[in-house]
Amino acid sequence: MKHGKTACEWCLTECDNDHLQCKKCGGPITVLEPWVLQCGWCSSSNRRDLTTNCNSCGGELPHIPGTPRLPEPPVAPRFLAPGYENRIRYWKNPSFLVGAIFCIFLFPGLCVWPMLIFPLIGLFILRWSIKKSNHKLNALKSGVPTRGIILDVFIDMNQHINNRNPVRIDYEFDTPDGNYTDYVNVWDETNLRRPAGEHLWIVFNPKNPAENNIWPPLS
């Protein structure tokens, strides 16, 4: 980036810092500090003040905390970043991994029948975890966009993986039947700087608001 120039938050056109609006798209110009955010699709780190899409997977990046939300999500059906669906269903799904571990007892259980309880529990957990991840993916691919607002952001001390506690984001969004409240746990601690009242895009199933997700997803 050239000295005295800033990339427009909306279209990445270089603009003079003394201008308040982008000369190409008319969007507001703010001189941004170097800001690294993790991609919600692949968890790669990106200089968000220089790019709107991940340099690794090409997925759309979240907006910088404290700045206006991004333009409305693409029209459904939306195409998700390569490899994202498998990561959500399997590799980044702790419940799926726990269920898979329980299912390892299937073969010993055939010889010692009391041990069959473990694979049965594992199959139940696998079914539940895949159903939950499919709800999230369905919302991202086909959900209706609506206005969301952050209610609170804090470290969730009740959960931990590998001695790390996730960042919990409580949010609310509009539905045909009124406001719906939900939350998401993320790992990029940059999200702690998102203030209460910050606006987000939420994509959701109008028939089942529990099937929702932030667009673009946070890491």
N, C-alpha and C positions, 0 to 999 in steps of 0.2 A: 504494500500500500504506500503510495507517495505521501510525502509530508504535506500536511494541510488538506488531505483528501480523506473522505470517509465513504465506505461502501454503503449504499442504500440498503436498509434492513429488508426492503420488499423485493427489489429487483437486482441488487448488487451493482448498479451503475455507480461509478466513482463521481462524487460530488464535492464541491468546495465546502469546507467546514463553516464558512460564514453564511451559507444558505440554509434556510429552514425547511425547504421542500426539495425533493428529488426533481431534477430537471427533466427526467424521462417519464416517471410514473406519478409524480406528485405526492409521493409518500413523505411523511415527516422524517427529517434528518436529525440524528443524534450522534455526537462524537462518542464512539464506543471504546471502552478500555479493552485490552486483550482479554478475552474470556474463553476459557476452555470448558466445553460441555461434552458429556458422553452421549453418544448416539443411542437412542432408545431401541433401535433395530438390531444393532450388533455390538454395542458397548464400546466402540472405538472413540477415542478422544479427538475432538475437533476444535479449531479456533472458530467459535461461533460468530465472532465479530467480522470474520472474513468470508464465511461461506454459509449458505442456507441448507446445503445437502452434505451428507457424510462423505468424506473422501474415500472411505473403504467400501461401503455397500451402496451408496447413492441415495439412501433413504432421507426423507425430510427431517431436519433437526428441530428440536424444541426452540421456542423463543428464549431470549436471555431473560433471566429473572428481573422483574420490575419494568419490563418494556411491554408495549402493546402486543396482544396475541397476534398470531399469524393470520393470513387470509383464510377464508373458509376451506375446509378439507375438499379434496377432489370429489367429483360425482361418483357414486357407487355404480358398478363394482370397482373397488379400489385394488390396486396391485401392491402387495407388500414387498418389502425388501427381500432379496434372495436369502434363503436359509432361515428366515425369521420364524416361519410356522413350525419347523422342526425344533428350533430352540425353545419356543413357548410350550410345545406339547411335551417335549422330552428333556433336553439337556439343561434347561433353566427352570425346570418344574420340580421342585423338591419333593412334592407329594408323589409324582410319578417314580422318582428314584427310590423313595422309601417303599412304594408298592412293589417295585421290581426286586428289591432286596428280599422282601418277604416271600416272593414267588420262587426264589432260589430253593426254598425248602420243599418244593413240589416233589422232586425225585426222591429225597430221603423219606418224605411222607408216604410214598407208595409202599415203603417197607415197614415203617413205623406209623400206623394210622393216626395216633394222637397229634403227630406233627403236621397233619393236613390242615389244621386250623390256621397255620401261618400262611400258606399260599392262598387260602380262602380270603383271609384278611387282605393279603396283597392284591388279589384280583378286585376286591371291592374298592381299595384305594386307587388302583389304576383306573378303573372305570370312572370314579368320581373326579380324579385329577384331569383326565382327558376331556370329560364333559365340561369342566370348568374352563380349561384352556380353549376349547372350541367356542365357548360363549364369548371369550375375549377376542378371538380371531374373527368370529362372525360380525361382531360390532365394528371392528376395524375395517373389514371388507365391505360390509353392506349397511352399517348403521346410519341413522339419520343424524346429521350435525345439529347441535344445539349449543346455546350459551352455557358455559360452566363458570363457576367462581370458586376460588380456594377459600376454605374456611379456616384451616390450621395446618401448620407444618412443624413436625417435631421428630426427634429420634425415638423410635419405638423400642423401649427397653424390654418389652415382653417377648421379643423375638430376637434370635441371633443365629447366624450361620458363620462358621469358621471364626468365631470370636468377634464378629461384626454385627452391629445393630442397623437395621434398615431405617431409612427416612420414611415416615408415614405422612401422606398428604390427604387430608380430609377435604372433600369437595362436594359441591351441590350443583345440580343442573335442572333446567326446565324440561318438563314433560307435558303431554296433553292433560294429564291428571294432576298437575301441580309439581312442586319441587321434589327432587329425589336426592338423597344424600348417600355418598359412598366414600370409599377410600382406596388408596393404592400404596403399596410399599415399594420403594425404589432404593438404589444403592449409591447413586451419584450425590455426594453431600453438597454439591453446588445448589441442589434444589432446596436446601435449608434457607437460601436467600430469597426464595419466592415468598412475597408477603401475603398475608390474609387479604382477600379482596381482589387478588390478581385474576384476570379473566383467562379462561381456557376454552378450547373447543372440545366438546364431548360428542362421541358418536355412540348411538344407542339404538336398541330395538324398542319401538314404541309399545309393542305388545308385552314386553318384559324388560322394564328399565334396569333390572339387575344385570342385564346383558349390555354392558357399556364399557367404554375405555376412553382415556385421554388421547386426543389426536394433536400432533404425532405422539407416540408413546414416549414416556420418560424412562431413563435407564436406572 
